[in-house]
Amino acid sequence: MVALSTQVQQPKARPMTKEDKEHWRSKVKRLIDNQRSDLMAVFESDIQKMKDKKWKSFFKSLNLDNLFKKYQTSAKEYWKFKDEKDKVERELKNQMSKDFDKLKDKVNRFSTIRKWEKSFDKQFDEDERDYTDKIISYLSKRCYDECEKQFNQSAKGKSINDLEQTEELLIDALHISNSDPAILGLIKYHLQKAGITNLGILDVDLSKFKMIAK
């Protein structure tokens, strides 16, 4: 007869899935990290006590005293120089700002006296290397403006002035035909009172003008 086996066969283990491997990997790492942290906290006090006892002999064995002294001397000299340099820099910067403001104020006083259309409106900026070119450029334009005004008052420039006055006169003429003479007279009176002599069409005899218009 054939003997029957009483041994129960174990089920064949299935391969671990990717998720299973990741689960156990993370769990093992977390448990070990926690245990390591706990042990380090316990050992830290012992290590610090050892370091305190050994520190003087450890440092002396490195023979760094002379290099430390040289470094401390050079660092002290550098920062002394830098502090003095920064002080000089601040003083020079403040003086530059004051001199710029004085120059700008003088230029703008001329702008008011000579009735220039634009003032020099640049503000001081410590990063600006030099404002000289900008100020010279501004003054050059104002000089051109004055020369243009002077030329327009000369015999050569009279033709331009006559042309502009003719244009202004004709434009006024388009608006004056239905205007109240009393109002025009009042406008003319107050303009003359204010010292304004160039009155354009208001200087024309309006009665003759209306006769021509008819």
C-alpha positions in Angstrom: 0.0 0.0 0.0 1.1 3.6 -0.7 1.4 5.7 2.5 -0.6 8.9 2.5 1.3 12.1 3.3 0.0 14.0 6.2 2.1 17.2 5.4 0.0 20.1 4.4 1.4 22.0 1.4 2.1 25.7 2.0 0.6 28.0 -0.6 3.2 29.4 -3.0 4.2 33.0 -2.0 3.2 35.6 -4.6 5.8 38.1 -5.7 5.7 41.5 -3.9 4.0 44.2 -5.8 5.7 47.6 -6.4 3.3 49.2 -3.9 4.2 46.6 -1.3 7.9 47.2 -1.7 7.4 51.0 -1.4 5.3 50.6 1.7 7.9 48.4 3.5 10.8 50.6 2.3 9.2 53.7 3.7 8.2 52.1 6.9 11.7 50.7 7.6 13.3 54.0 6.8 10.9 55.9 9.1 11.5 53.5 12.0 15.3 53.6 11.6 15.4 57.4 11.3 13.3 57.7 14.5 15.6 55.3 16.3 18.7 57.1 15.1 17.3 60.5 16.2 16.5 59.1 19.7 20.0 57.7 20.0 21.7 60.9 18.8 19.8 62.9 21.4 21.0 60.6 24.1 24.6 60.7 22.8 24.8 64.5 22.1 25.4 65.3 25.8 28.3 62.9 26.0 29.8 64.1 22.8 29.6 67.8 23.9 31.3 66.9 27.2 34.1 65.2 25.4 34.5 68.2 23.0 34.7 70.7 26.0 37.5 68.7 27.6 39.5 68.2 24.4 39.0 71.7 22.8 42.1 73.5 24.2 44.5 70.7 23.3 42.8 70.2 19.9 43.1 73.9 19.0 46.7 74.2 20.2 47.7 71.1 18.1 46.6 73.0 15.0 49.2 75.8 15.6 47.0 78.5 14.1 47.8 81.3 16.6 50.1 83.4 14.4 47.8 83.1 11.4 44.8 84.2 13.5 46.8 87.2 14.8 47.8 88.3 11.2 44.2 87.9 10.0 42.8 89.9 13.0 45.3 92.7 12.3 44.6 92.9 8.6 40.8 92.8 9.2 41.1 95.6 11.8 43.2 97.7 9.4 40.7 97.1 6.5 37.6 98.0 8.5 39.3 101.1 9.8 40.2 102.2 6.3 36.7 101.4 5.0 35.0 103.3 7.8 37.2 106.3 7.0 36.6 105.9 3.3 32.9 105.7 3.8 33.0 108.9 5.8 35.0 110.7 3.1 32.6 109.3 0.4 29.6 110.6 2.3 31.2 114.0 2.7 32.1 114.2 -0.9 28.7 113.0 -2.0 27.0 115.6 0.2 29.2 118.3 -1.2 28.5 117.2 -4.8 24.7 117.3 -4.0 25.0 120.9 -2.5 27.1 122.1 -5.5 24.6 120.6 -7.9 21.7 122.3 -6.2 23.5 125.7 -6.2 24.2 125.4 -9.9 20.6 124.3 -10.7 19.2 127.1 -8.6 21.3 129.7 -10.4 20.4 128.3 -13.8 16.7 128.4 -12.9 16.9 131.9 -11.6 18.1 132.9 -15.1 15.2 130.9 -16.5 12.8 133.1 -14.5 14.6 136.4 -15.2 15.0 135.7 -19.0 11.5 134.1 -19.2 12.6 130.8 -20.7 9.7 128.5 -21.4 11.3 125.5 -19.6 13.3 125.3 -16.4 16.0 122.7 -15.7 14.0 120.1 -13.8 16.6 117.3 -13.3 16.8 116.0 -9.8 20.1 115.0 -8.2 20.9 111.3 -8.5 24.0 110.1 -6.8 24.4 107.4 -9.5 24.6 110.1 -12.2 28.3 110.5 -13.0 28.2 114.1 -14.2 25.3 116.5 -15.0 27.6 118.9 -16.9 26.6 117.7 -20.4 22.8 117.8 -19.5 23.1 121.3 -18.1 25.1 122.5 -21.1 22.6 120.9 -23.5 19.7 122.7 -21.6 21.5 126.1 -21.8 22.4 125.5 -25.5 18.6 125.1 -26.3 17.7 128.2 -24.3 20.4 130.2 -26.2 18.9 129.0 -29.4 15.5 130.1 -28.3 16.7 133.6 -27.4 18.5 133.8 -30.8 15.3 132.8 -32.5 13.3 135.5 -30.8 16.0 138.1 -31.6 16.1 137.0 -35.3 12.3 137.2 -35.5 12.5 140.8 -34.4 15.1 141.7 -37.1 14.4 142.8 -40.7 15.0 139.3 -42.0 12.6 137.8 -39.4 9.9 140.4 -40.0 8.5 138.5 -42.9 7.8 135.5 -40.6 6.2 137.8 -38.0 4.1 139.5 -40.7 2.9 136.1 -41.8 2.0 134.9 -38.3 0.2 138.2 -37.6 -1.7 137.9 -40.9 -2.8 134.4 -40.0 -3.9 135.5 -36.5 -5.8 138.6 -38.0 -7.6 136.4 -40.5 -8.6 133.8 -37.9 -9.9 136.7 -35.6 -11.8 138.1 -38.6 -13.8 134.8 -39.0 -15.1 135.2 -35.4 -15.6 139.0 -35.2 -18.5 139.7 -37.6 -21.3 138.9 -35.2 -19.4 140.0 -32.0 -20.9 142.8 -29.8 -18.8 146.0 -30.4 -19.2 146.9 -26.7 -17.7 143.6 -25.6 -14.9 143.9 -28.0 -14.2 147.5 -26.8 -14.1 146.2 -23.2 -11.7 143.5 -24.1 -9.5 146.0 -26.0 -9.5 148.4 -23.0 -8.4 145.9 -20.4 -5.7 144.4 -22.7 -4.3 147.9 -23.2 -4.5 148.6 -19.5 -2.5 145.4 -18.9 0.2 146.8 -21.2 -0.5 144.5 -24.1 0.0 146.4 -27.3 -0.3 143.6 -30.0 -4.1 143.5 -30.2 -4.4 142.1 -33.7 -7.8 142.8 -35.2 -8.9 144.8 -32.2 -6.6 147.6 -33.5 -8.7 147.7 -36.8 -11.4 150.2 -37.2 -14.4 147.8 -36.9 -16.8 150.1 -38.6 -14.6 150.2 -41.7 -14.2 146.5 -41.4 -17.9 145.9 -41.5 -18.3 148.3 -44.4 -15.8 146.2 -46.4 -17.5 143.0 -45.3 -20.8 144.3 -46.7 
